[in-house]
Amino acid sequence: MIRWQHLLKKLSTDDPVLQEKLSLWQAHPHKTPLALIQGFSFISANQAALGYFEAEYDAFVNATPYDFSPRIQSSGRNSVEYAREMILEAIAGKNVEFNWLHLSQVGNELPTRVYLYRCYLQQQPVVLVEFQALNRRNQLRATISDGFAHIPKEILSTTLEESAEAVYITDTDDHILAVNKAMCRICGYSAEQLISKTPEFLELKSHHLGEETECQIALKQRGFWQGETWKKRSDGSNFPAWQSSRKIITEDGDHYNVNIFSDISTKKLLETQLTTRAMYDTLTGLPNRFHLKQILNKALEKLKTDPLTLGALMFLDLNGFKNINDSFGHSMGDRVLQLVAARLEAGCIEKADIARMGGDEFTLVLQDCSCKDEIQLFAEQILSLFESPFEIEGQKFFLGTSIGIALFPTHSDKAGQLISLADTAMYCAKKSLPHLVFYDKAMSQAAELKLQLINSLRHAHSLKQFTLAYQAIVDLHTNQTIAAEALLRWQKSPTEYYDAADFVPLLEETGLIVSIGQWVLEQACVQAALWRAHNQADFRISVNVSPLQLEHLDFIDQVINALEMANLPAEALILEITESALLRQPEQARLTLNRIKALGVSIAIDDFGTGLSSLSRLGTLPIDSVKIDAEFALRLNEVSGQKLCNAIVQLAQALDIHFVAEGIETQQQRDIMTDMGQGFAQGFLFGYPSSVDNFTQTFLTEKHIA
């Protein structure tokens, strides 16, 4: 047993408790019954384990734990399934222990406490098994028989004959000596047709003529075998069977092989159905994410044999699908997804493997491509599939798609990483026409930076890194500073400073904007109350509101609480809402704005002119002012730009609301806007966003005149 001692010394573990046991077992290698499992088979055992199972080394090695077990354990569980489950748990890192009924090689029952430990042999995971005899049960077994010895042979014969499992007994020459009724029923032969024949004609041959089967080899070496096999019926049909075979030697020295099998067709069908559910998307019938990884792994493996070819993973995301779900419901959305899947299959099933990742995301796997241009051309063909609408019950749905592409092995030779890279490219594709982008490393760097920023943002508030800056809003005709806009800033470190445009989109993406926005509202109201008390009694504060805040159920209560906490009158607060916030859920937005207006708070439409607001809807909203986007100020030196600004001013006057011109940086821009009518402005000409102290000193203490 030099091999056992050699293997035992090579075992390693990161479990200090197990390491102590290993040291003890290495000092006394044959005292405790031990064996090693790799996969599901024994690869070695010590002398104590071989003695415990009454087996020779060659018969024990390459056998499985369930080869030395009855088919069913006392708990009612199948020995094969239960043993595999326990071994997999051990490989996963758990220390497993359980009671088990083993059978020695000569058929003696061995009630055992089994302990499984994960170790490493040359960096490969193996399972070390410790067998501990349950002595109490052994003593009982020694004094109390199983009772079969006292049962008349006629009863045992009838029991065997009426068993639901097929049973046949063969002699040393493999001729059938006896069969039961189940054997005849399952295989479709009479007893006369089976007796004296060899069972070879019942087997669906997977071996060459004259070559011994796995079962025959195991019976000669170990005296037992169990496993899955395929049988043939008399009508020529095939079926899967689970078979257990054991060699029995009588007191007279005669050899018999007892074979028991059952038809597992129903079980295999259920397994197939479960596999289908696990591997395929139930809505579209396409392979799912798990199946996609298998497809990719096979494609990557194939690529090793033909390294001159190129493969591609395309990640598709539907543009505009959310609107269908929101407007027509998820049931209609599901039907549209089925049409998309069908169109993709019809358009490229012969060229690519298609999968659905979930939601409105699909993937295509291309293989055996000669160059990147070929992949580009195919991707453009996919885009063209979405040029025609999807029609259901007379309703036409226009969808687009964004495609991100990762090449293999160019970008990666790992399935999981390829999916991630193609996903990253797809998000970049959504932001640029024609919505088709190949992955490059800069995307991952940008995604990594984004992730780092998001992680930092999650802690920024608790670390008090957020501050507010204030920019003056000036009356164009009186030059008086009548209000200030509160602007969020992020001082991440002494050397890292971010304006709102750099991180607010991330706050919105993560949902953090709701809590941070509430903090901004509260701080701005407190500061406005101080300015009104100490500097300018009619001073007002303007605060930006995110669409997510506006949709939040508690937003009205947050506004009320902020006003009450600061003791600020409602007419001193202006809430700035973007046009996009009004478009997301227009009816809900209108109701929320009406409730805000009822409080006495003013409402301004921010960045006006950049969205797609309906003028008819604008007239029904309770707004007090529009803020003309800074892009228009840049065009005031052009006649067309002046006409656009003048049109917005006239619209405001027609609706009897104020206008605020943003981005005023030059005296010329100011003069042009002043000539258009009574209004307000803000921009660098009047002052940059500044801290509370600077703003107070510049605009309120000194009564700044612009």
PANU-347182 format. One record per residue (C-alpha): x, y, z. Coordinates in steps of 0.5 Angstrom, whole numbers. Layout:
<u: X&v: Y&w: Z>
...
This chain:
<u: 0&v: 0&w: 0>
<u: 6&v: 5&w: -2>
<u: 1&v: 8&w: -6>
<u: -4&v: 10&w: -1>
<u: 2&v: 13&w: 4>
<u: 5&v: 17&w: -2>
<u: -2&v: 20&w: -4>
<u: -4&v: 22&w: 3>
<u: 3&v: 26&w: 4>
<u: 1&v: 30&w: -2>
<u: -6&v: 32&w: 0>
<u: -7&v: 39&w: 2>
<u: -13&v: 43&w: 5>
<u: -14&v: 50&w: 8>
<u: -18&v: 48&w: 14>
<u: -14&v: 48&w: 20>
<u: -18&v: 42&w: 23>
<u: -18&v: 38&w: 17>
<u: -10&v: 39&w: 17>
<u: -10&v: 36&w: 24>
<u: -13&v: 30&w: 22>
<u: -9&v: 29&w: 16>
<u: -3&v: 30&w: 20>
<u: -5&v: 24&w: 25>
<u: -7&v: 20&w: 19>
<u: -1&v: 21&w: 16>
<u: 3&v: 18&w: 22>
<u: -2&v: 12&w: 22>
<u: -4&v: 11&w: 15>
<u: -8&v: 4&w: 16>
<u: -11&v: 5&w: 23>
<u: -18&v: 9&w: 20>
<u: -21&v: 6&w: 14>
<u: -20&v: 12&w: 9>
<u: -21&v: 12&w: 1>
<u: -20&v: 18&w: -4>
<u: -26&v: 20&w: -9>
<u: -24&v: 24&w: -15>
<u: -30&v: 25&w: -20>
<u: -35&v: 20&w: -17>
<u: -30&v: 14&w: -17>
<u: -25&v: 11&w: -12>
<u: -18&v: 12&w: -14>
<u: -15&v: 9&w: -8>
<u: -16&v: 7&w: -1>
<u: -12&v: 4&w: 5>
<u: -12&v: -3&w: 8>
<u: -17&v: -1&w: 13>
<u: -22&v: 1&w: 8>
<u: -21&v: -5&w: 4>
<u: -21&v: -10&w: 10>
<u: -28&v: -6&w: 12>
<u: -31&v: -8&w: 5>
<u: -28&v: -15&w: 4>
<u: -25&v: -12&w: -2>
<u: -18&v: -13&w: -6>
<u: -15&v: -6&w: -8>
<u: -16&v: -8&w: -16>
<u: -24&v: -9&w: -15>
<u: -24&v: -3&w: -10>
<u: -21&v: 2&w: -15>
<u: -25&v: 5&w: -20>
<u: -31&v: 3&w: -17>
<u: -36&v: 8&w: -14>
<u: -39&v: 9&w: -7>
<u: -46&v: 6&w: -9>
<u: -43&v: 0&w: -12>
<u: -42&v: -2&w: -5>
<u: -49&v: 0&w: -3>
<u: -56&v: -3&w: -4>
<u: -60&v: 1&w: -9>
<u: -65&v: 4&w: -4>
<u: -62&v: 7&w: 3>
<u: -66&v: 6&w: 9>
<u: -69&v: 13&w: 8>
<u: -72&v: 11&w: 2>
<u: -67&v: 15&w: -3>
<u: -64&v: 12&w: -9>
<u: -57&v: 11&w: -7>
<u: -54&v: 13&w: -13>
<u: -57&v: 20&w: -13>
<u: -56&v: 21&w: -6>
<u: -49&v: 19&w: -6>
<u: -47&v: 24&w: -12>
<u: -51&v: 30&w: -8>
<u: -47&v: 29&w: -2>
<u: -40&v: 28&w: -6>
<u: -42&v: 35&w: -10>
<u: -43&v: 38&w: -3>
<u: -36&v: 36&w: -1>
<u: -33&v: 38&w: -7>
<u: -37&v: 45&w: -6>
<u: -33&v: 46&w: 1>
<u: -38&v: 43&w: 6>
<u: -35&v: 38&w: 11>
<u: -41&v: 33&w: 10>
<u: -43&v: 27&w: 15>
<u: -49&v: 22&w: 14>
<u: -51&v: 15&w: 16>
<u: -50&v: 10&w: 10>
<u: -52&v: 3&w: 9>
<u: -46&v: 0&w: 5>
<u: -45&v: -7&w: 3>
<u: -38&v: -11&w: 3>
<u: -36&v: -15&w: -3>
<u: -39&v: -21&w: -1>
<u: -46&v: -18&w: 1>
<u: -45&v: -17&w: 8>
<u: -49&v: -10&w: 11>
<u: -44&v: -5&w: 13>
<u: -48&v: 1&w: 17>
<u: -43&v: 6&w: 17>
<u: -42&v: 14&w: 19>
<u: -39&v: 17&w: 13>
<u: -35&v: 23&w: 13>
<u: -33&v: 27&w: 7>
<u: -28&v: 32&w: 7>
<u: -25&v: 37&w: 1>
<u: -18&v: 36&w: 0>
<u: -13&v: 38&w: -6>
<u: -9&v: 33&w: -10>
<u: -4&v: 37&w: -14>
<u: -8&v: 43&w: -14>
<u: -14&v: 38&w: -16>
<u: -20&v: 38&w: -12>
<u: -21&v: 31&w: -9>
<u: -26&v: 28&w: -3>
<u: -23&v: 24&w: 3>
<u: -27&v: 19&w: 6>
<u: -27&v: 17&w: 13>
<u: -31&v: 10&w: 14>
<u: -34&v: 9&w: 21>
<u: -37&v: 3&w: 23>
<u: -44&v: 4&w: 27>
<u: -42&v: -2&w: 32>
<u: -49&v: -2&w: 36>
<u: -53&v: -3&w: 29>
<u: -47&v: -8&w: 27>
<u: -49&v: -12&w: 34>
<u: -56&v: -12&w: 33>
<u: -55&v: -15&w: 26>
<u: -51&v: -20&w: 29>
<u: -56&v: -23&w: 33>
<u: -62&v: -21&w: 29>
<u: -63&v: -24&w: 22>
<u: -67&v: -20&w: 16>
<u: -72&v: -26&w: 17>
<u: -71&v: -29&w: 10>
<u: -68&v: -35&w: 13>
<u: -75&v: -37&w: 16>
<u: -79&v: -35&w: 10>
<u: -82&v: -41&w: 6>
<u: -78&v: -41&w: -1>
<u: -85&v: -41&w: -4>
<u: -87&v: -34&w: -1>
<u: -80&v: -32&w: -4>
<u: -81&v: -35&w: -11>
<u: -88&v: -32&w: -11>
<u: -85&v: -25&w: -9>
<u: -80&v: -25&w: -14>
<u: -85&v: -27&w: -19>
<u: -89&v: -21&w: -18>
<u: -84&v: -16&w: -17>
<u: -85&v: -10&w: -21>
<u: -78&v: -10&w: -23>
<u: -75&v: -14&w: -28>
<u: -71&v: -20&w: -26>
<u: -67&v: -25&w: -29>
<u: -62&v: -30&w: -27>
<u: -56&v: -33&w: -31>
<u: -51&v: -38&w: -30>
<u: -43&v: -38&w: -31>
<u: -44&v: -38&w: -39>
<u: -49&v: -32&w: -39>
<u: -55&v: -37&w: -40>
<u: -62&v: -35&w: -38>
<u: -64&v: -40&w: -32>
<u: -70&v: -36&w: -30>
<u: -75&v: -30&w: -31>
<u: -80&v: -26&w: -27>
<u: -87&v: -24&w: -30>
<u: -84&v: -16&w: -30>
<u: -79&v: -19&w: -35>
<u: -84&v: -21&w: -40>
<u: -88&v: -15&w: -39>
<u: -83&v: -10&w: -40>
<u: -79&v: -14&w: -46>
<u: -85&v: -17&w: -49>
<u: -82&v: -24&w: -49>
<u: -85&v: -30&w: -46>
<u: -81&v: -34&w: -41>
<u: -80&v: -40&w: -46>
<u: -77&v: -35&w: -51>
<u: -72&v: -32&w: -46>
<u: -70&v: -39&w: -42>
<u: -64&v: -42&w: -44>
<u: -62&v: -36&w: -49>
<u: -56&v: -31&w: -47>
<u: -59&v: -24&w: -45>
<u: -55&v: -21&w: -51>
<u: -61&v: -20&w: -56>
<u: -64&v: -16&w: -50>
<u: -58&v: -11&w: -50>
<u: -58&v: -5&w: -55>
<u: -51&v: -6&w: -57>
<u: -46&v: 0&w: -56>
<u: -40&v: -5&w: -56>
<u: -37&v: -9&w: -62>
<u: -39&v: -17&w: -63>
<u: -36&v: -21&w: -58>
<u: -33&v: -15&w: -53>
<u: -35&v: -16&w: -46>
<u: -40&v: -10&w: -43>
<u: -38&v: -6&w: -38>
<u: -43&v: -10&w: -33>
<u: -40&v: -17&w: -35>
<u: -33&v: -14&w: -34>
<u: -35&v: -11&w: -27>
<u: -38&v: -18&w: -25>
<u: -32&v: -21&w: -26>
<u: -27&v: -16&w: -23>
<u: -32&v: -14&w: -17>
<u: -38&v: -19&w: -17>
<u: -43&v: -13&w: -18>
<u: -45&v: -7&w: -22>
<u: -50&v: -2&w: -23>
<u: -52&v: 3&w: -28>
<u: -56&v: 6&w: -34>
<u: -57&v: 1&w: -40>
<u: -61&v: 1&w: -46>
<u: -65&v: -5&w: -48>
<u: -69&v: -7&w: -54>
<u: -77&v: -10&w: -54>
<u: -79&v: -15&w: -58>
<u: -82&v: -10&w: -63>
<u: -76&v: -7&w: -64>
<u: -77&v: -1&w: -60>
<u: -71&v: 1&w: -55>
<u: -72&v: 4&w: -48>
<u: -67&v: 6&w: -42>
<u: -66&v: 2&w: -36>
<u: -63&v: 2&w: -29>
<u: -60&v: -5&w: -28>
<u: -57&v: -8&w: -22>
<u: -53&v: -14&w: -23>
<u: -49&v: -18&w: -17>
<u: -45&v: -25&w: -17>
<u: -47&v: -30&w: -12>
<u: -44&v: -36&w: -10>
<u: -47&v: -42&w: -7>
<u: -45&v: -46&w: -1>
<u: -44&v: -52&w: -7>
<u: -39&v: -47&w: -10>
<u: -44&v: -46&w: -16>
<u: -44&v: -39&w: -19>
<u: -50&v: -35&w: -21>
<u: -51&v: -28&w: -24>
<u: -58&v: -24&w: -21>
<u: -60&v: -18&w: -25>
<u: -65&v: -13&w: -24>
<u: -67&v: -8&w: -28>
<u: -73&v: -3&w: -29>
<u: -76&v: 2&w: -35>
<u: -74&v: 9&w: -33>
<u: -77&v: 12&w: -40>
<u: -82&v: 16&w: -36>
<u: -76&v: 19&w: -31>
<u: -72&v: 20&w: -37>
<u: -77&v: 24&w: -41>
<u: -78&v: 28&w: -34>
<u: -71&v: 29&w: -34>
<u: -71&v: 32&w: -41>
<u: -77&v: 36&w: -40>
<u: -73&v: 39&w: -34>
<u: -67&v: 40&w: -38>
<u: -71&v: 44&w: -43>
<u: -74&v: 48&w: -38>
<u: -67&v: 50&w: -35>
<u: -64&v: 51&w: -42>
<u: -69&v: 54&w: -46>
<u: -73&v: 61&w: -45>
<u: -81&v: 59&w: -44>
<u: -83&v: 65&w: -48>
<u: -80&v: 65&w: -54>
<u: -77&v: 57&w: -54>
<u: -70&v: 60&w: -55>
<u: -64&v: 58&w: -52>
<u: -63&v: 62&w: -45>
<u: -57&v: 65&w: -42>
<u: -55&v: 58&w: -39>
<u: -55&v: 55&w: -45>
<u: -52&v: 61&w: -49>
<u: -46&v: 60&w: -45>
<u: -45&v: 52&w: -47>
<u: -46&v: 55&w: -54>
<u: -40&v: 60&w: -53>
<u: -36&v: 54&w: -50>
<u: -37&v: 50&w: -56>
<u: -35&v: 55&w: -61>
<u: -29&v: 57&w: -57>
<u: -27&v: 50&w: -56>
<u: -28&v: 49&w: -64>
<u: -24&v: 55&w: -65>
<u: -18&v: 52&w: -62>
<u: -18&v: 47&w: -68>
<u: -19&v: 52&w: -73>
<u: -15&v: 58&w: -70>
<u: -15&v: 62&w: -77>
<u: -23&v: 63&w: -76>
<u: -26&v: 69&w: -72>
<u: -33&v: 69&w: -68>
<u: -37&v: 74&w: -66>
<u: -42&v: 75&w: -60>
<u: -48&v: 80&w: -61>
<u: -52&v: 83&w: -56>
<u: -58&v: 86&w: -58>
<u: -63&v: 91&w: -54>
<u: -69&v: 93&w: -56>
<u: -70&v: 100&w: -57>
<u: -77&v: 103&w: -55>
<u: -80&v: 96&w: -52>
<u: -81&v: 99&w: -45>
<u: -86&v: 104&w: -48>
<u: -90&v: 98&w: -51>
<u: -90&v: 95&w: -44>
<u: -92&v: 101&w: -40>
<u: -98&v: 103&w: -46>
<u: -100&v: 96&w: -47>
<u: -99&v: 92&w: -42>
<u: -94&v: 86&w: -41>
<u: -98&v: 81&w: -44>
<u: -98&v: 85&w: -51>
<u: -90&v: 86&w: -49>
<u: -89&v: 78&w: -49>
<u: -93&v: 77&w: -56>
<u: -88&v: 83&w: -59>
<u: -82&v: 79&w: -56>
<u: -85&v: 73&w: -59>
<u: -85&v: 76&w: -66>
<u: -78&v: 79&w: -65>
<u: -76&v: 72&w: -64>
<u: -79&v: 69&w: -70>
<u: -76&v: 75&w: -74>
<u: -69&v: 73&w: -72>
<u: -70&v: 66&w: -73>
<u: -73&v: 67&w: -80>
<u: -67&v: 72&w: -81>
<u: -61&v: 69&w: -79>
<u: -62&v: 62&w: -76>
<u: -58&v: 58&w: -81>
<u: -52&v: 63&w: -80>
<u: -52&v: 64&w: -72>
<u: -54&v: 61&w: -66>
<u: -60&v: 66&w: -62>
<u: -61&v: 66&w: -55>
<u: -66&v: 70&w: -51>
<u: -62&v: 73&w: -44>
<u: -68&v: 76&w: -41>
<u: -73&v: 82&w: -42>
<u: -72&v: 85&w: -49>
<u: -65&v: 83&w: -49>
<u: -62&v: 78&w: -55>
<u: -56&v: 75&w: -57>
<u: -53&v: 72&w: -63>
<u: -47&v: 67&w: -64>
<u: -43&v: 67&w: -70>
<u: -38&v: 62&w: -72>
<u: -33&v: 61&w: -78>
<u: -33&v: 68&w: -80>
<u: -27&v: 70&w: -84>
<u: -26&v: 78&w: -82>
<u: -29&v: 83&w: -78>
<u: -32&v: 86&w: -85>
<u: -37&v: 80&w: -85>
<u: -39&v: 81&w: -78>
<u: -41&v: 88&w: -79>
<u: -45&v: 86&w: -86>
<u: -49&v: 81&w: -82>
<u: -50&v: 86&w: -76>
<u: -53&v: 91&w: -81>
<u: -57&v: 86&w: -84>
<u: -60&v: 85&w: -77>
<u: -61&v: 92&w: -76>
<u: -65&v: 92&w: -83>
<u: -70&v: 87&w: -80>
<u: -73&v: 92&w: -75>
<u: -74&v: 97&w: -81>
<u: -81&v: 94&w: -81>
<u: -86&v: 94&w: -76>
<u: -89&v: 89&w: -72>
<u: -96&v: 88&w: -72>
<u: -101&v: 85&w: -67>
<u: -109&v: 85&w: -68>
<u: -108&v: 91&w: -73>
<u: -104&v: 95&w: -68>
<u: -97&v: 97&w: -71>
<u: -91&v: 97&w: -66>
<u: -84&v: 100&w: -69>
<u: -78&v: 98&w: -65>
<u: -71&v: 99&w: -66>
<u: -65&v: 95&w: -64>
<u: -58&v: 97&w: -61>
<u: -52&v: 92&w: -62>
<u: -46&v: 91&w: -58>
<u: -41&v: 86&w: -61>
<u: -35&v: 82&w: -58>
<u: -30&v: 78&w: -62>
<u: -27&v: 72&w: -60>
<u: -22&v: 70&w: -59>
<u: -20&v: 77&w: -61>
<u: -23&v: 80&w: -55>
<u: -23&v: 74&w: -50>
<u: -24&v: 67&w: -50>
<u: -28&v: 66&w: -44>
<u: -36&v: 65&w: -45>
<u: -38&v: 70&w: -39>
<u: -33&v: 75&w: -40>
<u: -35&v: 75&w: -48>
<u: -42&v: 76&w: -45>
<u: -40&v: 82&w: -41>
<u: -36&v: 85&w: -46>
<u: -42&v: 85&w: -51>
<u: -46&v: 88&w: -46>
<u: -42&v: 94&w: -45>
<u: -41&v: 95&w: -53>
<u: -49&v: 95&w: -53>
<u: -50&v: 100&w: -48>
<u: -45&v: 105&w: -52>
<u: -49&v: 103&w: -58>
<u: -55&v: 106&w: -55>
<u: -52&v: 112&w: -55>
<u: -50&v: 113&w: -62>
<u: -52&v: 112&w: -69>
<u: -53&v: 107&w: -72>
<u: -53&v: 103&w: -66>
<u: -48&v: 98&w: -68>
<u: -41&v: 98&w: -64>
<u: -36&v: 93&w: -64>
<u: -32&v: 93&w: -57>
<u: -26&v: 96&w: -55>
<u: -22&v: 97&w: -49>
<u: -24&v: 104&w: -48>
<u: -31&v: 102&w: -46>
<u: -29&v: 97&w: -41>
<u: -24&v: 103&w: -38>
<u: -30&v: 108&w: -38>
<u: -35&v: 102&w: -35>
<u: -30&v: 101&w: -29>
<u: -29&v: 108&w: -28>
<u: -37&v: 109&w: -28>
<u: -37&v: 103&w: -23>
<u: -32&v: 106&w: -18>
<u: -36&v: 113&w: -19>
<u: -42&v: 109&w: -17>
<u: -39&v: 106&w: -11>
<u: -36&v: 113&w: -8>
<u: -43&v: 116&w: -9>
<u: -46&v: 111&w: -5>
<u: -42&v: 113&w: 1>
<u: -41&v: 121&w: -1>
<u: -47&v: 123&w: 3>
<u: -45&v: 120&w: 9>
<u: -38&v: 122&w: 8>
<u: -41&v: 130&w: 8>
<u: -38&v: 130&w: 1>
<u: -44&v: 134&w: -2>
<u: -44&v: 141&w: -2>
<u: -49&v: 147&w: -5>
<u: -47&v: 152&w: -10>
<u: -51&v: 158&w: -11>
<u: -52&v: 162&w: -18>
<u: -56&v: 169&w: -18>
<u: -62&v: 170&w: -22>
<u: -63&v: 177&w: -24>
<u: -69&v: 182&w: -26>
<u: -66&v: 184&w: -33>
<u: -70&v: 191&w: -32>
<u: -68&v: 193&w: -25>
<u: -62&v: 189&w: -25>
<u: -64&v: 186&w: -18>
<u: -62&v: 179&w: -15>
<u: -69&v: 176&w: -14>
<u: -67&v: 169&w: -13>
<u: -61&v: 164&w: -13>
<u: -61&v: 157&w: -16>
<u: -58&v: 151&w: -12>
<u: -53&v: 147&w: -15>
<u: -51&v: 140&w: -12>
<u: -43&v: 139&w: -12>
<u: -39&v: 133&w: -10>
<u: -32&v: 134&w: -7>
<u: -30&v: 127&w: -7>
<u: -23&v: 129&w: -5>
<u: -19&v: 135&w: -4>
<u: -16&v: 135&w: -11>
<u: -23&v: 131&w: -14>
<u: -29&v: 136&w: -16>
<u: -35&v: 134&w: -20>
<u: -40&v: 139&w: -23>
<u: -48&v: 136&w: -22>
<u: -47&v: 134&w: -30>
<u: -42&v: 129&w: -28>
<u: -45&v: 125&w: -23>
<u: -53&v: 127&w: -22>
<u: -54&v: 122&w: -28>
<u: -51&v: 116&w: -24>
<u: -55&v: 118&w: -18>
<u: -61&v: 118&w: -22>
<u: -59&v: 111&w: -25>
<u: -58&v: 108&w: -18>
<u: -64&v: 111&w: -15>
<u: -60&v: 115&w: -10>
<u: -63&v: 122&w: -13>
<u: -69&v: 121&w: -9>
<u: -65&v: 121&w: -2>
<u: -60&v: 126&w: -4>
<u: -65&v: 131&w: -8>
<u: -69&v: 131&w: -1>
<u: -63&v: 133&w: 3>
<u: -61&v: 139&w: -3>
<u: -69&v: 141&w: -2>
<u: -68&v: 141&w: 6>
<u: -61&v: 145&w: 5>
<u: -63&v: 150&w: 0>
<u: -70&v: 152&w: 4>
<u: -66&v: 153&w: 11>
<u: -61&v: 157&w: 7>
<u: -66&v: 161&w: 4>
<u: -70&v: 162&w: 10>
<u: -63&v: 165&w: 13>
<u: -62&v: 170&w: 7>
<u: -70&v: 172&w: 8>
<u: -69&v: 174&w: 15>
<u: -62&v: 177&w: 15>
<u: -61&v: 180&w: 8>
<u: -67&v: 180&w: 3>
<u: -74&v: 179&w: 6>
<u: -77&v: 177&w: -1>
<u: -71&v: 173&w: -3>
<u: -73&v: 166&w: -7>
<u: -69&v: 160&w: -8>
<u: -70&v: 155&w: -14>
<u: -69&v: 148&w: -13>
<u: -68&v: 142&w: -19>
<u: -72&v: 136&w: -18>
<u: -71&v: 130&w: -22>
<u: -76&v: 126&w: -25>
<u: -75&v: 120&w: -20>
<u: -77&v: 125&w: -15>
<u: -83&v: 128&w: -18>
<u: -85&v: 120&w: -19>
<u: -84&v: 118&w: -12>
<u: -90&v: 117&w: -7>
<u: -87&v: 121&w: -1>
<u: -85&v: 127&w: -6>
<u: -91&v: 132&w: -4>
<u: -89&v: 130&w: 4>
<u: -82&v: 132&w: 3>
<u: -83&v: 139&w: 0>
<u: -88&v: 140&w: 6>
<u: -83&v: 138&w: 11>
<u: -77&v: 142&w: 8>
<u: -81&v: 148&w: 8>
<u: -84&v: 147&w: 15>
<u: -77&v: 145&w: 18>
<u: -74&v: 151&w: 15>
<u: -80&v: 156&w: 17>
<u: -80&v: 158&w: 10>
<u: -86&v: 160&w: 6>
<u: -88&v: 156&w: 0>
<u: -88&v: 162&w: -4>
<u: -81&v: 163&w: -3>
<u: -79&v: 156&w: -6>
<u: -79&v: 155&w: -14>
<u: -78&v: 148&w: -16>
<u: -75&v: 147&w: -23>
<u: -78&v: 141&w: -27>
<u: -75&v: 138&w: -34>
<u: -79&v: 137&w: -40>
<u: -77&v: 130&w: -40>
<u: -80&v: 129&w: -33>
<u: -87&v: 131&w: -36>
<u: -86&v: 126&w: -42>
<u: -85&v: 120&w: -37>
<u: -92&v: 119&w: -34>
<u: -96&v: 126&w: -36>
<u: -102&v: 124&w: -32>
<u: -98&v: 123&w: -26>
<u: -94&v: 129&w: -27>
<u: -100&v: 133&w: -28>
<u: -103&v: 131&w: -22>
<u: -97&v: 132&w: -18>
<u: -96&v: 139&w: -20>
<u: -103&v: 141&w: -19>
<u: -101&v: 139&w: -11>
<u: -95&v: 143&w: -11>
<u: -98&v: 149&w: -14>
<u: -104&v: 148&w: -9>
<u: -98&v: 149&w: -3>
<u: -96&v: 156&w: -6>
<u: -90&v: 153&w: -9>
<u: -88&v: 156&w: -16>
<u: -86&v: 151&w: -22>
<u: -81&v: 153&w: -27>
<u: -80&v: 148&w: -33>
<u: -72&v: 148&w: -34>
<u: -68&v: 147&w: -40>
<u: -74&v: 149&w: -44>
<u: -74&v: 148&w: -52>
<u: -69&v: 142&w: -51>
<u: -75&v: 137&w: -50>
<u: -81&v: 135&w: -54>
<u: -87&v: 138&w: -50>
<u: -94&v: 139&w: -53>
<u: -96&v: 146&w: -53>
<u: -103&v: 144&w: -52>
<u: -101&v: 140&w: -46>
<u: -96&v: 146&w: -43>
<u: -102&v: 150&w: -43>
<u: -106&v: 146&w: -38>
<u: -100&v: 145&w: -33>
<u: -100&v: 150&w: -27>
<u: -93&v: 153&w: -29>
<u: -90&v: 160&w: -27>
<u: -84&v: 160&w: -31>
<u: -80&v: 157&w: -37>
<u: -72&v: 157&w: -37>
<u: -70&v: 158&w: -44>
<u: -64&v: 153&w: -45>
<u: -57&v: 156&w: -45>
<u: -56&v: 153&w: -52>
<u: -61&v: 158&w: -55>
<u: -56&v: 164&w: -51>
<u: -50&v: 161&w: -55>
<u: -54&v: 163&w: -62>
<u: -57&v: 170&w: -60>
<u: -52&v: 173&w: -65>
<u: -55&v: 169&w: -70>
<u: -62&v: 172&w: -73>
<u: -65&v: 165&w: -73>
<u: -63&v: 164&w: -66>
<u: -66&v: 171&w: -64>
<u: -72&v: 169&w: -67>
<u: -73&v: 162&w: -63>
<u: -72&v: 166&w: -57>
<u: -77&v: 171&w: -58>
<u: -82&v: 166&w: -60>
<u: -81&v: 163&w: -53>
<u: -81&v: 169&w: -50>
<u: -88&v: 171&w: -54>
<u: -90&v: 164&w: -52>
<u: -89&v: 165&w: -44>
<u: -92&v: 172&w: -45>
<u: -99&v: 169&w: -48>
<u: -99&v: 164&w: -42>
<u: -98&v: 170&w: -38>
<u: -92&v: 166&w: -35>
<u: -85&v: 169&w: -33>
<u: -78&v: 167&w: -37>
<u: -71&v: 166&w: -35>
<u: -66&v: 166&w: -40>
<u: -60&v: 161&w: -38>
<u: -53&v: 162&w: -40>
<u: -52&v: 169&w: -41>
<u: -45&v: 170&w: -41>
<u: -44&v: 177&w: -45>
<u: -47&v: 184&w: -45>
<u: -50&v: 183&w: -52>
<u: -54&v: 177&w: -50>
<u: -57&v: 181&w: -44>
<u: -59&v: 187&w: -48>
<u: -62&v: 182&w: -54>
<u: -66&v: 179&w: -48>
<u: -68&v: 185&w: -45>
<u: -71&v: 188&w: -51>
<u: -75&v: 182&w: -52>
<u: -79&v: 184&w: -46>
<u: -80&v: 183&w: -38>
<u: -76&v: 177&w: -36>
<u: -70&v: 174&w: -32>
<u: -63&v: 171&w: -33>
<u: -58&v: 168&w: -30>
<u: -51&v: 166&w: -33>
<u: -43&v: 168&w: -32>
<u: -44&v: 175&w: -34>
<u: -48&v: 176&w: -27>
<u: -43&v: 171&w: -23>
<u: -41&v: 164&w: -23>
<u: -44&v: 159&w: -18>
<u: -41&v: 160&w: -11>
<u: -41&v: 158&w: -4>
<u: -46&v: 161&w: 1>
<u: -41&v: 166&w: 4>
<u: -39&v: 168&w: -3>
<u: -46&v: 169&w: -5>
<u: -48&v: 173&w: 1>
<u: -42&v: 177&w: 0>
<u: -43&v: 179&w: -7>
<u: -50&v: 179&w: -8>
<u: -54&v: 180&w: -2>
<u: -49&v: 184&w: 3>
<u: -47&v: 189&w: -2>
<u: -53&v: 189&w: -6>
<u: -50&v: 187&w: -12>
<u: -52&v: 191&w: -19>
<u: -51&v: 187&w: -25>
